[in-house]
Amino acid sequence: MTKAVEFYFDVGSPAAYLAWTQLPKLCVDTGAELVYKPILLGGVFKETGNSPPISVPAKGKWMLADLARFATFYGVPLNFNPHFPINTLFLMRAAAALVTAEPERFEAFLTAVFTAIWVDKKDMGDPQVTAEVLAEAGFDPQTLVELTQQDTTKEALIKLTAEAVQRGVFGAPTCFVGDEMFFGQDRMDFIQRALQ
């Protein structure tokens, strides 16, 4: 039986971005499959009564410094986005559709979106900016818009978000190895041990 890491994420989370920079290599190194589970973080917050860490000033200030520390530790760029929080509904619907419809192109989509938000500081809540970023990455923005408007796509994201909440997810990123849950981008060592 193949080992797997289930990765519940929303591209609007800087911690999810940092986790994403580490998980593919971790999975290769451990022979595990990385299973992407796009969710709408706002929906998770609503269902669980949670709120973004940034909404608590002292916690938000600490979190930004801690994320910067981890970016340095991981050796990856991280620039806090001045447009945060970004409405990611379109992006996460697109992710929920592409993860099954075009799995071979899903990583290219994530790379383009995560980089645009957390490296290039682009306003990916702006449809024009989003269209430009996706076009540069080789996607047809209009096709993605049409895809995100399909009932099956909307339902896919709703189901994934509900599944996450049912499993105990209260924020992003959250990973599962079997039934063991790991919250946050700073749990890579524990995930690796669980896989071994």
SEGU-367521 format. One line per 3 residues: number of its first residue (from 0); for each residue y, z, x of N, C-alpha, C. Coordinates in steps of 0.02 Angstrom, whole numbers, plus 50000, padded with zeros to 5 digits. Layout:
# residues N
NUM> Y Z X Y Z X Y Z X  ...
***
This chain:
# residues 196
0> 49940 50000 50042 50000 50000 50000 50063 50000 50044  50108 49953 50031 50169 49947 50070 50217 50005 50055  50243 50034 50108 50293 50086 50100 50358 50053 50077
3> 50399 50090 50040 50461 50061 50015 50516 50113 50012  50577 50089 50021 50637 50129 50010 50674 50097 49952  50682 50134 49898 50721 50109 49841 50793 50132 49851
6> 50838 50085 49852 50908 50097 49870 50953 50085 49809  50975 50140 49777 51021 50136 49721 51092 50138 49749  51132 50088 49732 51198 50081 49763 51248 50046 49717
9> 51311 50057 49734 51367 50021 49704 51411 50001 49763  51432 49938 49767 51471 49914 49824 51539 49948 49829  51560 49982 49776 51625 50016 49778 51622 50083 49815
12> 51564 50102 49838 51556 50165 49874 51555 50154 49949  51601 50185 49986 51600 50177 50059 51537 50207 50090  51510 50259 50059 51448 50289 50084 51389 50241 50074
15> 51390 50204 50018 51337 50154 50006 51342 50099 50058  51403 50079 50075 51412 50029 50128 51381 50053 50193  51396 50116 50212 51369 50142 50275 51293 50145 50273
18> 51265 50165 50217 51192 50167 50211 51163 50097 50219  51196 50048 50188 51172 49979 50192 51173 49953 50264  51219 49976 50304 51221 49953 50374 51160 49978 50414
21> 51127 50030 50389 51072 50060 50426 51003 50046 50396  50999 50039 50331 50933 50036 50298 50891 49975 50317  50919 49914 50322 50875 49857 50339 50838 49867 50405
24> 50872 49890 50457 50839 49901 50522 50789 49958 50517  50808 50012 50482 50763 50069 50474 50698 50045 50441  50704 50003 50391 50644 49978 50356 50603 49932 50400
27> 50635 49890 50440 50598 49848 50487 50561 49892 50537  50595 49941 50564 50565 49985 50615 50505 50025 50589  50506 50041 50524 50453 50082 50495 50402 50040 50455
30> 50413 49975 50451 50368 49932 50414 50373 49941 50339  50432 49963 50316 50441 49976 50245 50479 49919 50211  50470 49912 50147 50508 49864 50108 50571 49897 50082
33> 50627 49862 50086 50690 49887 50059 50698 49857 49989  50699 49900 49939 50703 49878 49869 50774 49895 49844  50814 49843 49833 50882 49852 49811 50885 49868 49736
36> 50924 49919 49718 50932 49939 49648 51007 49945 49633  51039 49889 49614 51110 49891 49597 51122 49933 49535  51172 49977 49538 51190 50019 49481 51266 50018 49473
39> 51289 50040 49415 51361 50049 49404 51376 50123 49413  51409 50140 49468 51421 50210 49484 51462 50245 49431  51509 50211 49400 51548 50240 49346 51504 50261 49288
42> 51453 50221 49274 51405 50238 49221 51364 50300 49238  51345 50305 49302 51308 50365 49325 51352 50427 49318  51415 50422 49341 51461 50478 49335 51468 50500 49262
45> 51475 50451 49218 51485 50467 49147 51424 50502 49118  51365 50478 49135 51303 50507 49107 51286 50575 49136  51307 50588 49198 51288 50650 49231 51343 50702 49233
48> 51404 50683 49212 51460 50729 49215 51488 50738 49285  51468 50694 49330 51492 50696 49399 51559 50660 49404  51593 50667 49460 51656 50632 49471 51661 50612 49545
51> 51702 50563 49561 51707 50541 49631 51732 50597 49675  51705 50603 49736 51727 50657 49782 51802 50654 49795  51830 50594 49794 51902 50586 49809 51945 50619 49756
54> 51916 50634 49697 51955 50665 49643 51969 50739 49658  51935 50768 49707 51949 50836 49730 51985 50829 49796  52051 50840 49799 52090 50824 49859 52060 50849 49925
57> 52041 50912 49928 52014 50939 49991 51948 50904 50009  51906 50893 49959 51842 50860 49972 51853 50787 49991  51900 50755 49958 51915 50685 49974 51940 50677 50046
60> 51984 50722 50067 52010 50719 50135 51954 50729 50186  51911 50779 50173 51854 50791 50218 51808 50731 50219  51793 50703 50160 51745 50648 50155 51768 50587 50195
63> 51832 50571 50190 51858 50513 50227 51849 50523 50302  51862 50583 50327 51852 50597 50398 51779 50593 50416  51736 50619 50373 51664 50620 50386 51635 50549 50387
66> 51657 50508 50340 51635 50438 50338 51655 50402 50402  51716 50415 50425 51739 50384 50488 51696 50407 50546  51678 50471 50547 51633 50496 50600 51566 50459 50599
69> 51538 50450 50539 51474 50417 50534 51479 50343 50553  51534 50310 50535 51543 50240 50555 51542 50234 50631  51576 50280 50664 51576 50281 50737 51506 50294 50764
72> 51472 50342 50734 51404 50360 50755 51357 50301 50746  51363 50265 50690 51320 50207 50677 51342 50144 50716  51403 50146 50742 51429 50088 50779 51447 50030 50734
75> 51474 50045 50675 51493 49993 50627 51566 50002 50606  51599 49948 50587 51669 49955 50564 51673 49985 50495  51725 50023 50483 51739 50050 50416 51814 50059 50410
78> 51844 50024 50363 51916 50031 50349 51924 50050 50276  51953 50108 50265 51960 50130 50195 52004 50081 50157  51980 50060 50099 52012 50008 50060 52072 50036 50020
81> 52132 50008 50030 52191 50034 49994 52188 50021 49919  52142 49978 49897 52135 49962 49826 52083 50007 49792  52055 50054 49829 52005 50100 49802 52037 50145 49750
84> 52002 50160 49694 51936 50134 49676 51939 50064 49646  51890 50025 49662 51887 49956 49639 51840 49951 49579  51861 49913 49529 51818 49901 49471 51763 49853 49494
87> 51702 49878 49497 51647 49837 49525 51600 49808 49471  51621 49810 49408 51577 49787 49355 51552 49716 49367  51597 49670 49382 51577 49600 49394 51530 49596 49454
90> 51548 49630 49509 51509 49627 49570 51439 49656 49560  51434 49711 49524 51369 49742 49514 51327 49704 49463  51359 49671 49415 51320 49627 49370 51293 49568 49411
93> 51335 49541 49454 51312 49485 49497 51254 49508 49541  51260 49568 49569 51206 49594 49611 51142 49603 49571  51148 49631 49510 51089 49642 49468 51055 49577 49450
96> 51093 49523 49443 51064 49458 49428 51033 49426 49490  51070 49427 49545 51047 49393 49606 50986 49427 49638  50980 49492 49631 50925 49527 49664 50857 49501 49640
99> 50855 49476 49578 50792 49447 49553 50795 49371 49550  50853 49343 49532 50858 49270 49523 50859 49233 49590  50893 49262 49640 50899 49230 49705 50891 49281 49761
102> 50832 49312 49766 50823 49365 49816 50835 49341 49888  50823 49278 49900 50832 49251 49968 50906 49246 49987  50951 49249 49938 51022 49245 49952 51058 49312 49939
105> 51019 49361 49918 51048 49425 49899 51082 49459 49958  51051 49458 50016 51080 49491 50074 51146 49458 50094  51151 49392 50086 51214 49357 50101 51269 49379 50053
108> 51250 49389 49990 51298 49414 49941 51323 49483 49960  51276 49528 49975 51296 49596 49994 51339 49597 50057  51320 49557 50105 51359 49554 50168 51430 49533 50153
111> 51438 49482 50113 51505 49457 50097 51546 49510 50060  51515 49542 50011 51552 49590 49969 51567 49655 50006  51517 49684 50039 51528 49746 50076 51579 49735 50131
114> 51575 49679 50166 51622 49665 50221 51693 49657 50193  51699 49621 50138 51765 49610 50108 51797 49676 50089  51758 49721 50060 51786 49785 50036 51797 49834 50092
117> 51746 49845 50134 51747 49902 50181 51762 49884 50253  51773 49820 50267 51795 49799 50334 51863 49764 50329  51866 49715 50283 51927 49674 50277 51978 49702 50228
120> 51960 49755 50191 52005 49790 50145 52032 49745 50090  51991 49698 50066 52013 49652 50014 52006 49684 49945  52048 49662 49899 52046 49687 49830 51994 49648 49791
123> 51932 49671 49793 51878 49636 49759 51876 49652 49684  51927 49686 49660 51936 49693 49588 51979 49636 49561  52008 49597 49606 52050 49539 49589 52005 49477 49585
126> 51999 49446 49526 51954 49388 49519 51967 49332 49568  52030 49318 49584 52047 49264 49631 52022 49280 49701  52034 49341 49723 52011 49363 49789 51935 49360 49792
129> 51903 49386 49740 51830 49386 49737 51803 49315 49740  51833 49269 49703 51811 49200 49703 51816 49169 49773  51871 49184 49808 51880 49157 49875 51827 49184 49923
132> 51814 49249 49920 51764 49280 49964 51695 49251 49951  51677 49245 49887 51610 49220 49871 51603 49146 49888  51655 49108 49878 51653 49037 49897 51643 49029 49972
135> 51679 49069 50011 51672 49067 50084 51601 49085 50105  51567 49125 50065 51499 49145 50081 51447 49096 50055  51470 49041 50024 51425 48989 50001 51402 48995 49930
138> 51435 49037 49890 51418 49045 49820 51468 49007 49778  51445 48983 49720 51490 48952 49672 51516 49007 49625  51580 49025 49633 51607 49081 49593 51599 49071 49517
141> 51609 49009 49494 51605 48997 49422 51534 49008 49396  51485 48987 49437 51415 48998 49418 51400 49073 49413  51427 49112 49461 51417 49184 49459 51451 49216 49399
144> 51511 49192 49382 51546 49218 49323 51503 49206 49261  51476 49146 49254 51434 49129 49197 51371 49173 49195  51343 49184 49254 51283 49225 49260 51296 49297 49237
147> 51354 49323 49256 51370 49393 49239 51385 49402 49165  51398 49348 49130 51413 49352 49058 51350 49347 49015  51294 49332 49046 51232 49326 49007 51207 49395 48986
150> 51181 49399 48925 51157 49463 48899 51102 49492 48943  51059 49449 48971 51004 49474 49013 51031 49507 49076  51086 49480 49103 51117 49509 49163 51148 49576 49146
153> 51186 49579 49091 51217 49642 49071 51164 49695 49059  51110 49675 49027 51056 49722 49011 51021 49746 49075  51015 49702 49124 50982 49720 49187 51020 49776 49222
156> 51086 49771 49224 51126 49823 49257 51124 49888 49217  51127 49883 49151 51123 49942 49109 51056 49977 49120  51002 49939 49123 50935 49968 49132 50928 50001 49200
159> 50953 49969 49253 50948 49997 49320 50988 50062 49325  51046 50062 49293 51088 50122 49294 51055 50179 49255  51027 50162 49197 50991 50213 49157 50930 50239 49194
162> 50894 50194 49228 50836 50213 49267 50856 50263 49322  50912 50249 49355 50936 50292 49408 50950 50363 49381  50986 50366 49325 51003 50430 49295 50939 50468 49276
165> 50891 50432 49247 50828 50463 49225 50791 50492 49285  50799 50461 49344 50763 50485 49403 50801 50542 49439  50860 50559 49413 50898 50614 49443 50956 50593 49486
168> 50972 50529 49488 51028 50504 49528 51094 50529 49497  51139 50554 49539 51204 50577 49515 51261 50545 49555  51245 50505 49605 51296 50471 49645 51264 50418 49688
171> 51305 50386 49729 51279 50332 49771 51306 50340 49842  51263 50323 49890 51196 50295 49883 51144 50349 49871  51091 50329 49837 51033 50372 49829 50971 50330 49845
174> 50928 50357 49887 50866 50322 49905 50806 50363 49883  50753 50327 49868 50689 50359 49853 50636 50331 49899  50594 50376 49924 50532 50357 49957 50479 50390 49914
177> 50445 50349 49874 50401 50377 49823 50443 50416 49773  50426 50478 49761 50464 50519 49714 50515 50563 49748  50519 50558 49815 50566 50601 49852 50635 50568 49855
180> 50685 50605 49833 50753 50578 49828 50796 50601 49886  50836 50554 49912 50883 50568 49967 50952 50543 49946  50999 50588 49940 51067 50569 49920 51112 50566 49982
183> 51153 50513 49985 51203 50508 50038 51182 50462 50094  51231 50438 50130 51218 50393 50186 51198 50430 50249  51199 50496 50247 51185 50537 50306 51114 50566 50305
186> 51069 50532 50269 51001 50557 50264 50950 50508 50296  50973 50466 50341 50929 50415 50370 50870 50446 50408  50883 50501 50444 50829 50534 50481 50774 50558 50434
189> 50794 50586 50377 50745 50612 50329 50707 50555 50296  50742 50500 50282 50709 50442 50254 50657 50414 50303  50676 50409 50366 50630 50385 50417 50568 50430 50422
192> 50578 50495 50421 50521 50542 50425 50476 50534 50364  50506 50525 50306 50466 50517 50244 50424 50454 50248  50450 50402 50280 50412 50339 50286 50356 50344 50338
195> 50365 50388 50386 50314 50395 50438 50260 50444 50418
***
